[in-house]
């Protein structure tokens, strides 16, 4: 066991507390990482508000780091390797994995426990949960080897961390889930870390028109910076009409990057006939219902869900980082601020206030 510093979730809607916890040594298929950077995602905020994890827990699921130690059966990484970790680890042998959809792996539980028993994280013998099997708001992480992908050493780890969630989800939503086609028109609702990534994915796919929609003017300027051709303020009257006017009757693809019932409906309504709406942001509570006017389906409009950009992250992350090296994917400007772990609660406050695209905790 090693002592490390971590931000611990103790109660819903209460600040995370910086505490000393214990982390175990690797089991045969586990890897111990020294965390270099971790993005702060809206899913972490949902969890902080009590929608997911039961305390005590360590949040954080968008990390990059350096391998510190490996189990004796680990073969994909070695000590000293730079890696990105992702929540979409997969068993490789279930029907979803064999069918080419490892992000929907139905056997994740096989990788969540420890052969030796006990918890990866604990404090004075009491177990502490890891969000999504990761828990990156901590100086070190102990994860299953299939949760990692090795990356080139020359890529800054704070930028690489964004590929753990925001880039994988957003760029993947455009390229993998919706398969945006060249010359098409796109609307993106919500210009945070994931929304910016969708805008970039649509640009990389060759969309001729990308409309960014947000309530904050600074976010609309960000949308333009990352490739949007037009913007619409969500506070203005009849957003759907404005999008249809800009797109000459409706867009080919629309994305909800927030996770909001109203935006899900607007995604469908702003489409042209045969258009496709993709719901990327997680709607909470999950029991909420999205109600849609049936008439829109008479013109063959479609609506679909999206989980983590339909990723095959061990293939996708290196490809996204190649696009970064080529200057086609902008990771540098996505980071609004970097801060130490001690300031984690300030990062959540800035997110709630709509002041940042992405905050990154650096160690």
N, C-alpha and C positions, 0 to 999 in steps of 0.2 A: 504493500500500500504506500502511496505517496500523498503528501499534503499539497493541495493546490487551492488557489483562490477562485471562487465562482460566485455568480449572481444567482441567488436562490429565491425561488417563488414560494412564499409562505401562505399567502391569502389573496383571493381575487380582489382586484382593484386596489391593491396595496403596493407600494414601491418594492422592487426587488432588493434583497439585502445582500451585501458583499460579505461572504463568510469563507472560512477555511473548511474544506471538505476533503475526504479521502477518495483517491481513485485507485482501482485495482491494477494489477499487472496483467498483461495479455494472456488470454486463453489461446489454444492452438490456432484458431482462425481470426484472432483479433489483432488490432493495430492500435498502438498508443501514439497519439499525435501531440505535438506542442502547437497549440493554436496560435496562428499568426494574425488572423483577421476574421471577423464575422459580421456580415451585414445584419441590420435590424429590419425585420420584415413585418408586414401587417398581421401575418399569422401568429407572430410572437405576441402582438398586441391583443389579438383575439384570445390567445391563451391566458394572457395576463388578466383579461376581463372575465376569466372563469369559464370559457367555452370549450376547453379541451382537457388539459392536464390537471391531475389532482395533486395538490401540494403534499410534501415538498418536491420540487422539481427544478432542474436547470434547463432554461429555454435556450434558443439559438439553433438554427438549422441551415445557415448559409455561410459555411466556413471554408477557409483554406489554412493549411499548416504544413509542418515538417514532421516526418516520421521519426519518432523517438525510440520505439521498440516494436518488435513484431513477434507474434506467436510462431511456434516451431513448424506450423503447416502453411503459413502465409507465403504465397508465391508471386503475387502481383505487384508488391511494393517492397522496398528495403529501407533500412535506417538511412536517414538523410534525404530521402526523396521528398520533393514538393508535391502536395496533393490537394485536390478539392474533394470535399465530402458532400453527399447529397442524400436526401431522404428517400430517394427512389431506388434503394438497394433491392436486389431481386435474387431469388433462389436459383434461377436458371433452369429449373426442371418442371415447373407447373405448366398448366395449359396456357396461361397468359404469357408466360415467358417463351414457351415454344412457339406460340402464335405471333411473336414479334411485338408484344406489348409488355415488356418487363416492368414498366412503371405501374402496371396494374397487378403485379405479382400477388398471387393468392396465398403464398406460403411465407410471408415475411416473418411470421412468428418463429420460424425455424432458425432465424438469425438474431432474434431479440434477446434470447437468454444466454446464460453462460454454462459451459460444460461443468465447470468447477462449482457451480451454484453461487448464490449470493448476488450482490448488486455491483455494477461497475462503479457507481458512485455511492458514497455513504458518509455519514457523519456520526462519530461515536457509536458505530455499529448499526445505526438506523439507515435503511436504504433511502436513496434519493433518485427519483426518476430522471431519465434523459429525454427531452423532447424529441420525438421522431427517431429515437435511437441514436441521437447525436449529442445535443446539449453543448453548444459551442460558446455559450457565455461563461467560459471557464478557461483557465490557463492551459489545461490539457483535456483531451478527449480520448475515450477508449471505445472503439467502434469495430463492427464486423468488417472484414477485408472487402466485402462486396459493396460497401458503402463508399468506396474510394476510387478515384482515378488519378493516376500519376500525370503530372504536367511538366512542361519545360521549366528549367530552373531560372530562365531569364525573364519570366513573367512576374510582375509585382504581385505579391500575394493578396494585397488589399483589393486589387482589381479582379484577380482570379476568384476571390470569394464570391463575387456577384453571380458567378456561374453555378453556385450551389443551389440557388433558387430563382432569383429575379430573372436572370438571362435565360436559364433553362426553361422556366415557365413561360415568359413572355415571347422570346424569339421562337421558342418551340411551338407556342400557340399559333403563331403566324405560319411557320414553315411546316410543322408536323401535323398539328391538329386540323387547322382550317385549310392548309395548303394554298395559301394566297397565290394567285396566278399573276404573271406579268401583265401590266397594262390595266389592272383592276383598280377599283375604288374601295377605300377602307375607312371605317370610323372606329375610333378608339375612345371609349369612355373611361376616364380616370388616368391622369398622367403622373402616377407615382413610379416607383422602381419597375413594377411589372408593366404598367402602361407604356413607359418609355421603351421598354424592351420589345413590346409588341410593335410600336411605331418603327423601331429599328428593324425588326424582323420583316415587316411589310415593305420597308424600303429595300432591304436586301433581296426580297422576293421580286422586286421590280414593279410594285404598285405605282400607278401614275398619279393617284390622288390619295392622300392620307389626311383625314380630318381628326384633329385632337379635341376632345371635349373635357372640360374641367370647370370647377367652381372658382378656382384661384387664377388670377391673371398671370402671376409668375409661372405657374405650371403650364399655361398656354404658350408662354414664351419658350419654355423648355421643350415643349412639343415641337415647335418650329425648329429649335436648335438641333434636335435629333432626327429631323426628317419630315415632319408634318408639313403639308402644303397649305392647309387651312386650319383654322381653329374656331370653336364655338364656345362661348361662356355658358355653362350649364344653368346659370341664374337667369338667363334671358328667356323671353317668352317663346314657347313652342320650339324646343330644341329640335324635335323631329322634322318640323317643317324647314328649319334652317339647313339641316343636313341634306334634305331632299332637294332643296333649292340649289345648294352648292354642288350636288352630285347629279343634277339633271334627272331627278326622279327616284333617287335611292342608291345606296352603295351596294357593292357586291358582297362585302364582308363587314360585319360589325362585331366588336369585342367589348364585353364588360370586364374591366380590369379591377373593379372595386369589390364587387359582391354585394349587390343592391337590387331589391325587387323592381324598383322603378326603372333602373338602368337596364335590367334584363328585358323588360317590356319594350323600352325605347330601342334597344338593339334590334329586336324583331321588326318594329314599326318603321325604322328608317331604311330598311332594305328595299332594293328593287325586287321585282318578281324573280323567283328562284335564288334569291340571295341567302347567305348563311350567317347566322348569329352564333357566336361562341362565348359561353359564359366561363370566364377564367377565374375571376375573384370568387372566394368562398363566401356564400351567403349564410349568415348566422342570425338566429338559431337555424339549425339544419332542418327543422320541422316547418320553417316558413314555406308558403306556397307562392309560386309565381303564376299569376293569372293573365292569360293572353286572349285577345279578341280572335275568335275563330276565323273570321273572314280573311285574315292575313295568310292563312294556310291554303286558301283556295287558289292562290297564285304561286303555290309550291315553294313558299319560303320555308326555311329549315332553321332549327335551333338545336344546339348541342352543348354538352358539357366539355370541360377540359381539365385534366388533372396533370399538373406539373409539365405542361407543354408536350404531353405524349412522348416523353423523352426516352432515349436509350443513352443515358448520361455518360456511360463509359466511351461511347462513340461521339456523342454530341458535344461534350465539353471541350475535347481537343479541337473539334472543328470550329467551335465558337471562338476559341482562343487563337486559332489560325486567322480567322476573320479580324480579330483584334490586332494581330501583328500586321495584317495587310492594310489597316486603317479603315476597314469597312464596318467594323463594329466598335462604337465609341464607349469604352468602359471608363476612361479617365474622368469624363465630365459627369458621369452618373453619381459620383460620390460627392455629396454636398458637404459633409464634414466627417472628420475622423476624431475619435475620442477614446480615452482609456476606459477600461471596464468600470472603474469607479463612477463614471458619468453615465452609466447605462440608463438610469431613469430620466436623465435629460434628453437622451435620444428618443425615448418613447414620447416625452412631452412635445418635442419638435415634430415628430410624426403626426401626433394627434392634431397639432396646430396647422398642419399642411405646409410646414416651412422647408421641408427637405425632399429631395428625390430619393436619396438613400444615405443613411448614416451608417458608418462602419466602425465597429469596435476594433481597435488595434492593440496588440499585446507586445 
